Amino acid sequence: MSEVATSVMEEALLLGPLLGEYAGKLWAFNDQTASFLEEGNDYMLPRRAAWLLDQFDAVRTPLLRVQSRASQLVEHADLSTTVHEIMALRLNELDAQFHHAIRLAHELRERVRTSKWESKVAPLRMAAGLNGMKGGPLRPN
């Protein structure tokens, strides 16, 4: 096996568990967000909404980079059959979880908007520092 092929195989072997980890994070986000959306209104809900949205926004960009690299390897690299199948399976799991996470995050943003929690949620998210940058979800311009 050439040095390049060995390097690609090593990268694929590292990405497999990472994809599984991201799928697990998304599963937890989806579970918590679905439960949250089913609950009634109480004073802690804006805090939980801010925390859940921050969780999703913090993981989205790095997840997309890892997912893209793994997809490139599955499509174009000369991987062993087993590694190829593992990577394809992990990508399918991740795609399913990510699809639901996007949908649930959108529902949560709509709940924040329609419940008029924006004035409570926005400062909490800004205080966390994840969305205070210009161009972020809270400061698009």
PyMOL commands that set and color helices and strands:
alter all, ss='L'
color gray80, all
select helices_A, chain A and resi 3-38+45-76+81-114+118-128
alter helices_A, ss='H'
color red, helices_A
deselect
rebuild
show_as cartoon
